[in-house]
């Protein structure tokens, strides 16, 4: 009888510990096809401080050291109260048309993520145009168990996917409209 009670307790504890885990790293990739060559696309978005020139929700994106690794890009968003946060350039590859950056800290009311890293790359699509790939990895906005709904995995993914889609769709519009 005692062995049965111990086994039942162990099953109950393993079920509890399985449901009481913290967040898992989320990964997303969004792409857009642009009917212009890589060089034309990269000319618009390739500089680390160019985000405000093509992303519709970014009012300004000043990078303190340009495209130098370690450069801090201060973003101010087009939203009430002018929310802002910083991003740090981790890798810049002009020849490969790619850069990687991270967000060290952001108010989860502005973007519900933690430990966010992202890479944006422009690739030749083999048809005279380009594919822009924006991929990110992050944890949800609430790092403990039982997050509030607005900071859970699903809503964190939805928020980042929305940022990527808005930027990529606008980038396509801008680049394809240019001569």
C-alpha positions in Angstrom: 0.0 0.0 0.0 2.8 2.4 0.9 4.5 1.7 -2.4 1.3 2.5 -4.3 0.9 5.8 -2.4 4.6 6.6 -3.2 4.0 5.8 -6.9 0.9 7.9 -7.0 2.7 10.8 -5.4 5.6 10.5 -7.9 3.1 10.5 -10.9 1.4 13.6 -9.4 4.7 15.4 -9.0 5.9 14.6 -12.5 2.6 15.8 -13.9 2.9 19.1 -11.9 6.5 19.6 -12.9 5.7 19.0 -16.6 3.1 21.7 -16.5 5.1 24.1 -14.4 7.9 25.0 -16.9 9.1 28.4 -17.9 8.9 29.9 -21.4 10.4 28.2 -24.5 12.4 30.0 -27.1 10.2 31.1 -30.0 11.5 31.2 -33.5 9.9 32.8 -36.5 10.8 33.6 -40.1 9.0 35.9 -42.4 9.9 36.6 -46.1 8.9 38.8 -48.9 9.6 38.6 -52.6 10.7 41.9 -54.2 10.8 42.4 -57.9 14.2 44.3 -57.8 17.7 43.0 -57.6 19.5 42.5 -54.3 21.6 45.6 -54.7 18.5 47.8 -55.0 16.9 46.3 -51.9 20.1 46.5 -49.9 20.6 50.1 -50.9 17.3 51.0 -49.1 17.5 48.8 -46.0 21.1 47.6 -45.7 22.4 50.3 -43.3 21.7 49.6 -39.6 20.3 53.1 -39.1 17.9 52.9 -42.2 15.0 51.2 -40.4 12.9 54.4 -40.2 13.2 54.8 -43.9 11.3 51.7 -44.7 9.4 50.4 -41.6 6.1 52.2 -41.2 6.0 52.2 -37.4 9.5 53.5 -36.8 9.8 57.3 -36.5 13.6 57.3 -36.1 16.4 54.8 -36.0 19.7 56.5 -35.1 22.7 54.2 -34.8 25.6 55.6 -32.8 28.4 53.8 -34.7 26.6 53.1 -38.1 27.3 49.6 -39.3 30.1 48.9 -36.9 29.5 45.8 -34.7 28.4 47.1 -31.2 26.6 50.0 -32.7 23.4 50.9 -30.7 20.4 51.8 -32.7 17.9 53.9 -30.8 14.4 53.3 -32.1 11.5 55.7 -31.5 8.1 54.4 -32.6 5.2 56.2 -34.2 2.8 55.6 -31.3 1.3 57.7 -28.5 4.1 58.7 -26.0 6.8 58.0 -28.6 7.9 54.6 -27.1 11.5 53.8 -27.7 14.1 51.1 -27.1 17.7 50.2 -28.2 19.0 47.5 -30.5 22.6 46.4 -30.7 24.3 45.3 -33.9 26.0 41.9 -33.4 27.1 41.2 -37.0 27.2 43.1 -40.2 28.0 41.5 -43.6 27.6 44.0 -46.5 28.9 41.5 -49.0 26.4 38.9 -47.8 23.6 41.5 -47.5 22.8 40.6 -43.9 23.0 41.9 -40.4 22.2 40.5 -37.0 21.0 42.5 -34.0 19.6 42.0 -30.5 17.4 43.9 -28.1 19.0 43.9 -24.7 15.9 45.2 -22.9 12.5 46.4 -24.0 9.3 47.3 -22.1 6.9 44.4 -22.7 4.1 46.9 -23.3 6.1 48.1 -26.3 7.2 44.7 -27.6 6.4 41.6 -25.5 9.7 39.8 -25.8 12.8 38.9 -23.8 16.3 37.8 -25.0 15.4 38.8 -28.6 17.9 38.3 -31.5 17.1 38.8 -35.2 18.8 38.5 -38.6 17.7 40.2 -41.8 19.1 39.0 -45.1 18.5 39.9 -48.7 19.0 37.0 -51.1 18.9 36.7 -54.9 15.8 34.8 -55.8 17.2 33.5 -59.1 14.5 35.3 -61.1 16.0 38.8 -61.3 14.5 39.8 -57.9 15.1 39.4 -54.2 13.9 37.5 -51.2 14.2 39.3 -48.0 14.2 37.0 -45.0 13.7 38.4 -41.5 14.1 35.8 -38.7 14.0 36.1 -35.0 14.3 34.1 -31.8 13.0 35.3 -28.5 11.2 34.4 -25.3 7.8 35.7 -24.4 7.3 38.9 -22.6 6.7 37.2 -19.2 9.5 34.9 -18.1 7.8 33.2 -15.2 5.1 30.5 -15.3 1.5 31.4 -16.0 2.0 34.6 -18.0 -0.8 37.1 -18.5 -2.4 36.6 -21.8 -0.9 39.6 -23.5 2.6 38.4 -22.6 2.2 34.7 -23.4 4.0 32.8 -26.2 1.2 33.1 -28.7 0.8 36.9 -28.3 4.6 37.5 -28.3 4.9 35.6 -31.6 1.9 37.5 -33.0 3.5 40.8 -32.1 6.9 40.0 -33.6 5.2 38.5 -36.7 3.2 41.8 -37.1 6.4 43.9 -36.8 8.1 41.8 -39.5 5.1 41.7 -41.9 4.5 45.5 -41.6 8.2 46.2 -42.3 8.6 43.6 -45.2 5.4 44.6 -46.9 6.3 48.3 -46.8 9.9 47.6 -47.9 8.5 45.8 -51.0 6.2 48.7 -51.7 9.0 51.3 -51.4 11.6 49.4 -53.4 9.3 48.3 -56.2 8.0 51.9 -56.6 11.5 53.3 -57.0 13.0 53.6 -60.6 
